[in-house]
Amino acid sequence: MVDKENVVPTIKQYPLERVKILKKFIASEIGYLIWGIIFAGLTVLLSLAPIISGISTILIMSIVVLFLLITAINWWYQTKYYETYYYDIRQNFLVIKKGVFMPRETTLPFEKLQDVYVDQDIFDRIFNLWDLHVSTATIMSGMEAHIDGVNIGNANVMREILLGKIKETK
């Protein structure tokens, strides 16, 4: 029998990289910036109309304040997301919990797992981060069953552990 009090969760042994916060923050800020540019362009078009020229200054200031507010909220959210992210490779299954406002927990029995792989998107490459994906026959695994923001060493160790667990169940 395993002493549950002395078992260290996988996230403590193979943690996420803290730079993940910055990566997610910058990636989402780029999206907000694009929307900000669109709104700024609309504001400039509105300011060209002499009838509402006094409103254009208020609109521009409102957009700047809104962008700063969204930036602060985004930083808070990315930090909370990182802090609440949890995963653990247990005896018979993998558990992944993530989410700030509506946390989701995915529990994947090893006998249902079909593949484990690591990859990077463009922002992962910039920040030297890796994502560990596990796949099952369901579509849900593609969306939920991944651990993002680990270094390559931790990703490879967890991949080997999971592949070993899968092999044990076959």
MIMI-907330 format. One line per field, with one value per residue: residue number from 0; residue in one letter; x, y, z of N, C-alpha, C in turn. Coordinates in pm, whole numbers, plus 50000, padded with zeros to 5 digits. Example, Ala and Ser with C-alpha at 12.3 -4.5 7.8 and 13.67 -1.06 7.14 Angstrom:
num = [0  1]
residuo = [A  S]
nc1 = [51319  51285]
nc2 = [49431  49775]
nc3 = [50780  50708]
cac1 = [51230  51367]
cac2 = [49550  49894]
cac3 = [50780  50714]
cc1 = [51320  51290]
cc2 = [49670  50003]
cc3 = [50780  50787]
// end
This chain:
num = [0  1  2  3  4  5  6  7  8  9  10  11  12  13  14  15  16  17  18  19  20  21  22  23  24  25  26  27  28  29  30  31  32  33  34  35  36  37  38  39  40  41  42  43  44  45  46  47  48  49  50  51  52  53  54  55  56  57  58  59  60  61  62  63  64  65  66  67  68  69  70  71  72  73  74  75  76  77  78  79  80  81  82  83  84  85  86  87  88  89  90  91  92  93  94  95  96  97  98  99  100  101  102  103  104  105  106  107  108  109  110  111  112  113  114  115  116  117  118  119  120  121  122  123  124  125  126  127  128  129  130  131  132  133  134  135  136  137  138  139  140  141  142  143  144  145  146  147  148  149  150  151  152  153  154  155  156  157  158  159  160  161  162  163  164  165  166  167  168  169]
residuo = [M  V  D  K  E  N  V  V  P  T  I  K  Q  Y  P  L  E  R  V  K  I  L  K  K  F  I  A  S  E  I  G  Y  L  I  W  G  I  I  F  A  G  L  T  V  L  L  S  L  A  P  I  I  S  G  I  S  T  I  L  I  M  S  I  V  V  L  F  L  L  I  T  A  I  N  W  W  Y  Q  T  K  Y  Y  E  T  Y  Y  Y  D  I  R  Q  N  F  L  V  I  K  K  G  V  F  M  P  R  E  T  T  L  P  F  E  K  L  Q  D  V  Y  V  D  Q  D  I  F  D  R  I  F  N  L  W  D  L  H  V  S  T  A  T  I  M  S  G  M  E  A  H  I  D  G  V  N  I  G  N  A  N  V  M  R  E  I  L  L  G  K  I  K  E  T  K]
nc1 = [50084  50049  50184  50004  50058  50328  50378  50497  50356  50356  50382  50538  50777  50846  50822  50618  50755  50827  50841  50641  50420  50486  50508  50241  50113  50227  50154  49872  49845  49929  49712  49519  49636  49613  49332  49313  49444  49267  49040  49155  49203  48940  48864  49025  48916  48663  48736  48795  48564  48423  48211  48210  48453  48539  48473  48652  48902  48828  48750  48994  49148  48991  49021  49296  49304  49134  49283  49511  49390  49291  49537  49650  49462  49493  49761  49728  49545  49695  49898  49750  49642  49873  49945  49733  49741  49767  49905  49940  50098  49963  49911  49737  49639  49643  49622  49501  49458  49322  49257  49103  48860  48664  48757  48886  48902  49080  49087  49274  49277  49545  49516  49356  49508  49676  49892  50186  50338  50571  50571  50614  50492  50516  50561  50642  50889  51032  51047  51167  51010  50810  50536  50357  50178  49903  49723  49401  49136  48931  48797  48822  49068  49258  49208  49211  49396  49683  49998  50127  50414  50657  51006  51238  51372  51211  50975  51051  51118  50869  50724  50847  50786  50505  50473  50582  50393  50168  50253  50265  49995  49905]
nc2 = [49882  50226  50507  50782  51036  51075  51077  51249  51488  51479  51731  51870  51731  51748  52034  52303  52558  52880  53089  53040  53193  53449  53388  53307  53543  53736  53623  53640  53916  54012  53949  54116  54359  54372  54396  54640  54810  54799  54920  55170  55262  55288  55491  55703  55739  55825  56064  56225  56333  56645  56709  56544  56583  56647  56424  56234  56254  56170  55910  55798  55817  55653  55407  55362  55349  55129  54931  54922  54835  54584  54463  54450  54283  54057  53982  53917  53704  53513  53456  53345  53125  52975  52923  52763  52543  52195  51868  51514  51204  50916  50595  50443  50621  50940  51268  51585  51915  52228  52579  52888  53037  52851  52570  52272  51925  51659  51318  51051  50720  50488  50268  50365  50543  50622  50741  50937  51244  51514  51864  52190  52525  52836  53037  52879  52793  53033  53084  52857  52635  52339  52128  51862  51607  51384  51125  50992  50780  50955  51276  51471  51443  51569  51837  51882  51713  51776  51893  52195  52399  52306  52223  52072  51851  51769  51717  51500  51306  51270  51180  50934  50800  50789  50642  50402  50331  50298  50080  49886  49839  49710]
nc3 = [50000  49924  50086  50105  50206  50180  49913  49642  49431  49073  48954  49132  49120  48849  48748  48601  48393  48509  48329  48157  48225  48127  47854  47787  47853  47676  47429  47440  47471  47226  47065  47189  47131  46855  46831  46963  46785  46572  46690  46746  46489  46400  46573  46485  46233  46312  46434  46226  46142  46172  46340  46562  46688  46949  47089  47002  47138  47392  47327  47240  47476  47637  47510  47553  47836  47871  47738  47908  48144  48063  48013  48274  48401  48243  48305  48578  48548  48396  48578  48793  48659  48610  48877  48965  48806  48773  48777  48781  48779  48854  49017  48845  48659  48482  48598  48521  48603  48537  48502  48595  48656  48589  48673  48526  48545  48421  48399  48310  48241  48221  48052  47852  47711  47409  47284  47350  47326  47258  47184  47027  46997  46815  47009  47222  47127  47127  47401  47493  47577  47624  47525  47660  47528  47556  47404  47337  47218  47203  47110  47298  47429  47269  47312  47590  47719  47781  47895  47934  47897  48007  48065  47830  47938  48159  48017  47855  48051  48182  47963  47909  48151  48132  47891  47979  48176  48014  47862  48063  48109  47885]
cac1 = [50000  50127  50158  49965  50115  50468  50387  50516  50289  50442  50406  50648  50899  50872  50733  50606  50851  50758  50839  50514  50332  50524  50473  50096  50078  50264  50072  49737  49856  49937  49573  49455  49696  49550  49199  49335  49476  49142  48959  49222  49175  48802  48861  49084  48814  48560  48789  48800  48436  48432  48099  48236  48596  48560  48455  48766  49000  48773  48756  49134  49185  48916  49086  49423  49272  49080  49395  49591  49310  49293  49673  49664  49378  49557  49877  49673  49486  49800  49966  49658  49634  49996  49942  49630  49767  49809  49905  50002  50098  49932  49930  49660  49587  49703  49526  49538  49359  49359  49148  49092  48721  48593  48860  48849  48991  49079  49148  49294  49333  49655  49473  49289  49606  49729  50020  50240  50438  50601  50583  50627  50440  50616  50595  50721  51026  51093  51072  51226  50913  50756  50406  50347  50042  49862  49604  49313  49050  48830  48837  48849  49208  49332  49186  49233  49498  49820  50065  50204  50503  50765  51132  51250  51411  51091  50882  51098  51105  50726  50685  50894  50706  50371  50483  50601  50264  50083  50303  50226  49852  49875]
cac2 = [50000  50349  50610  50900  51160  51088  51077  51384  51498  51495  51874  51912  51667  51798  52152  52395  52668  53006  53174  53013  53308  53553  53338  53315  53685  53802  53569  53698  54061  54038  53949  54238  54471  54376  54456  54780  54882  54811  55023  55299  55301  55337  55618  55803  55767  55907  56198  56303  56403  56764  56718  56470  56591  56647  56287  56150  56252  56084  55773  55753  55796  55536  55287  55345  55302  54994  54843  54905  54753  54447  54413  54416  54166  53946  53938  53851  53578  53418  53414  53255  53002  52902  52879  52661  52430  52077  51739  51408  51068  50829  50452  50390  50724  51073  51373  51721  52015  52364  52675  52983  53062  52724  52467  52143  51814  51549  51197  50960  50589  50453  50172  50440  50626  50562  50800  51047  51313  51652  51955  52333  52622  52941  53103  52782  52797  53158  53075  52725  52554  52224  52078  51716  51569  51244  51112  50876  50767  51060  51410  51550  51439  51667  51971  51892  51624  51815  51971  52291  52490  52237  52220  51950  51742  51723  51662  51367  51213  51238  51101  50796  50742  50760  50531  50282  50299  50247  49947  49796  49806  49633]
cac3 = [50000  49910  50186  50026  50261  50139  49768  49588  49302  48957  48927  49220  49071  48714  48747  48489  48396  48543  48209  48090  48250  48031  47720  47769  47862  47551  47320  47446  47452  47082  47020  47237  47059  46722  46850  46998  46661  46497  46755  46729  46351  46396  46644  46395  46132  46375  46466  46103  46128  46256  46433  46686  46717  47093  47138  46961  47246  47497  47277  47242  47617  47685  47454  47624  47971  47857  47706  48030  48236  48011  48034  48416  48426  48173  48385  48696  48506  48357  48701  48864  48578  48640  49016  48988  48716  48851  48709  48859  48725  48967  48995  48732  48570  48478  48636  48481  48644  48498  48491  48704  48691  48575  48664  48468  48580  48327  48453  48198  48277  48131  47949  47745  47640  47287  47244  47430  47245  47297  47071  47056  46901  46791  47135  47300  47075  47173  47546  47519  47650  47552  47565  47664  47488  47561  47321  47350  47100  47206  47064  47419  47468  47193  47365  47734  47773  47758  47999  47856  47967  48079  47990  47750  48026  48230  47919  47815  48164  48198  47846  47931  48260  48080  47797  48060  48238  47907  47828  48172  48102  47762]
cc1 = [50089  50085  50131  50025  50258  50487  50395  50447  50389  50476  50518  50780  50944  50783  50724  50715  50775  50750  50712  50417  50359  50486  50324  50050  50107  50178  49931  49740  49866  49796  49500  49507  49634  49411  49212  49365  49351  49054  49022  49198  49034  48791  48917  48984  48704  48608  48799  48670  48436  48322  48134  48383  48626  48550  48579  48873  48955  48780  48898  49179  49115  48978  49217  49399  49220  49192  49483  49519  49310  49431  49694  49583  49440  49677  49829  49621  49593  49876  49879  49647  49755  49990  49840  49647  49820  49807  49978  49989  50080  49950  49863  49611  49666  49593  49583  49425  49410  49237  49141  48947  48637  48696  48804  48951  48971  49152  49154  49354  49438  49613  49401  49387  49662  49866  50057  50347  50459  50609  50596  50549  50545  50658  50674  50866  51100  51135  51131  51137  50863  50620  50410  50202  50021  49735  49531  49230  48945  48886  48877  48997  49291  49322  49233  49358  49638  49869  50156  50291  50610  50894  51146  51290  51291  50990  50923  51087  50960  50676  50725  50816  50569  50374  50504  50471  50168  50122  50264  50081  49816  49903]
cc2 = [50125  50448  50741  51029  51182  51086  51221  51391  51525  51641  51928  51854  51724  51921  52222  52501  52798  53102  53149  53130  53417  53513  53354  53462  53755  53753  53630  53849  54097  54041  54075  54361  54485  54438  54604  54865  54902  54922  55161  55351  55355  55474  55730  55840  55855  56049  56287  56380  56522  56773  56652  56476  56592  56508  56203  56143  56161  55938  55717  55726  55673  55407  55260  55290  55159  54894  54818  54818  54606  54385  54370  54291  54042  53893  53863  53712  53475  53368  53316  53122  52913  52843  52768  52538  52313  51955  51639  51276  50975  50683  50403  50495  50854  51173  51507  51813  52150  52450  52763  52998  52935  52613  52336  52040  51703  51432  51095  50828  50548  50355  50240  50523  50551  50615  50912  51114  51454  51737  52098  52412  52733  53011  53008  52785  52920  53146  52941  52640  52442  52188  51926  51679  51420  51233  50982  50871  50878  51192  51498  51553  51542  51807  51983  51819  51663  51899  52067  52378  52423  52245  52084  51830  51683  51660  51520  51265  51173  51153  50955  50726  50700  50645  50398  50236  50242  50104  49845  49753  49721  49486]
cc3 = [50000  50019  50113  50078  50215  49988  49719  49452  49189  48930  49015  49172  48937  48690  48612  48503  48421  48424  48127  48108  48146  47889  47693  47769  47729  47435  47322  47425  47304  47023  47062  47162  46920  46732  46885  46876  46577  46557  46740  46587  46335  46463  46557  46287  46188  46401  46342  46079  46223  46362  46567  46727  46867  47152  47108  47069  47359  47454  47283  47385  47674  47635  47525  47764  47967  47829  47830  48132  48192  48031  48179  48451  48363  48253  48510  48658  48472  48480  48779  48791  48607  48781  49042  48899  48798  48759  48796  48785  48845  48928  48867  48633  48581  48510  48591  48522  48600  48487  48614  48747  48685  48560  48608  48512  48479  48391  48341  48246  48174  48022  47833  47661  47520  47249  47340  47344  47297  47170  47122  46953  46890  46920  47228  47256  47127  47320  47589  47610  47561  47608  47557  47636  47509  47479  47351  47223  47095  47155  47181  47453  47393  47249  47511  47784  47731  47876  47924  47945  48050  47998  47922  47836  48099  48135  47880  47928  48182  48082  47866  48043  48208  47979  47871  48125  48135  47873  47935  48161  47981  47781]
// end
